[in-house]
Amino acid sequence: MSFLFPLYLLGAAAIGIPILLHLRRRPPKEHVEFSSLMFLEKSPERLTRRTRIERWLLLALRCLALILLALVFGRPFFRRAEFADVESGRRLFILVDRSASMRREDLWTRAVAEAEKALKETSPGDAVAVGFFDDRFDPALDFARLADVAGGSRAEQFRQAAADRKTPGWRGTDLGGALIAAAGAIEDADAESKREFSRTEIVVIGDFQEGAAVESLNRHAWPEKIAVRCVAVEPKDRGNLAVHLVAADSRDEETEPAGDSAAGTATARTDPTRVIRRVRLANSRESESEKFALAWAGAKEPAVTGQLPAGASRVLPVPPRADDSTDSVLEISGDAHDFDNRVYIARAQPHPVRLLFLAKETAQADVGSPLFYLRRAMHRTATIDPSVTAMTFTEFQAARDPLGAADVAIVHGGAPSPVAAALGEFAKKGGAVFAVVAEGTAAESLKPILGIEGIALSEAKVDDYAMFSELDFDHPVLAPFARAKVRDFTKVRTWKHRVLTIPETAADRARVLARFDSGDPAWVETAPGEGRVFVFLSGWEPSESQLALSSKFVPLIYAMLGEAGFSATAAPALYAGDALPLAAETTAIRDPAGAETAVRDGRHVAEAPGFYTAVRPGAETVYAVNAPPAESRLEALDPVATLSDLGVNVASDAPGGEATLGRDEAEAMKKRLESEQKESRQKLWKWLVLAALAVLLVETWLAGRGSRRAPAASPAGA
């Protein structure tokens, strides 16, 4: 017999306590007084033997109970050969990296070979599963599929699974997510099978580059019983030169003005229509080459050449293209690994935005009119191509469905009731309306547009000029002005403005974006139905304010257009593994190879870099997809140190195929697990608990029987 916790057997020494208690001679506790003895002298009782044990059976039962309790805590079991068979096998989960960085040299082939080798070394008693990972977890062969199969057959099934995937993908690496998913699969399998194993291990095969994401392990409590063994495959040439597109910006930080100017700055340097594209060049620390050449693929323009030291990076402006209307590929040359040497830039595809300007008199040639400044503020950007059409209220009423060809309506002054009602319906159905409240505008003309009853309008009394205050920089329209460099609106002076009073019952339906220094609302937003309405309580033309002459005007109008669904900023960069931002009416996607796939559920994920064409009735949109920048961070990390710091139980390879825990420790762990399995099956402690209870019951009965006989003996002794 063996014990799982032999130190608890020391508790059997407690049998000395009842022995000492039985050896202790106690004087009688009950005395009976006789009147005939009251005149006799009392003499003490003489004890001849002070260590005599009288109740041997009771003492034996008490000692036996203590010994049984010590055995219970020691968890005894019998070492028999039948418990050391297949139940001492391993549970093994093999993870193979197939991210974009595995496209270097022959890393994928070597990783597949390492996985096959590990599978061939397994026995039928081992529980084995295989999975692939990049930025997602792909459980190719689960435990049930590879159960009770010889190692050679398992390797053959894995070879077929790897052949189905052909080559590594183009996605990033989420090592932490893959480990958590594999550990979860192991725990689920353990819960279903109820089988114990001598060792549970996850074997990760990959290049372990710095760009791998492991942050998710910080939020996960790693199971102590699962060990992770890392098998690294490394390229011969560790150097790498990469190029990636830096997010396009509509402002040039070096030329952005510090304040406002009043001279013709409608096309100021803060013009959001100007898109600046930049690329980041990065040379790895282990690179042996410093020279590079950057050029458009197939272009006649000369390449941009230079030197980049090892371990350095540099941001450069994209070389100008001869034709922005075509899709282009920017290439860098100078290293051995070309999987991250290309940047795909799609053609300029601005979405047409039709603006309808309505006023009592358009006066297009009048330099002082609001239409004059609006036209000069609208410019083609990388994403939108705005055009302004002007109509008088009379022309609007005479036209047939004039709002049917408009995306945004801008009304200046008080509109007649039919026009105001039409604009209100336009906003409710999802349109955007900019209402400029001019001098003399009646509240009745604004009610249908805002969809709020009970409002009041009056002319404000302005002494000299009014300034903007209490701007809501948390609102998306004013968020671009939140920086300290451009948030000062005090230089924009207002000569005239109106006072809008909204009833308290409707206060939650209107949001004030800015106020005048008097506390009156300056810009107000409402959302009637599905659309947006922005109200200007003062005109932007010079006769009303300096807004159109300030550098704030163009960004403000474009921000309002963006909030209405027509953003002038460049769309976020797309990388392999991202879902394309498809329009609802998209019917098919044409991938970089030219194959067309029908769109289901309005979603399509780009699996490789290149140009993807979204086909919809009457139009096509091209999306440029690039390789994830993190995959270019190819310096090898120390997986043992990195994962250990995150709480993962890691074992690395050591000579002889043993883990760094050492042969002796590994063997001791194996014996320990076998002992736990045997003890959990035999459960001898349960029988010992029953025996201890039975002994205590008998001991209690005997002790009670003896105490009842003692009083009866006292009179006889007297």
Order of alpha helices (4+ residues) and beta strands (2+ residues): beta-alpha-alpha-beta-beta-alpha-beta-beta-alpha-alpha-beta-beta-beta-beta-beta-beta-beta-beta-beta-beta-alpha-beta-alpha-beta-alpha-beta-alpha-beta-beta-beta-beta-beta-beta-beta-alpha-beta-beta-beta-beta-beta-alpha-beta-alpha-alpha
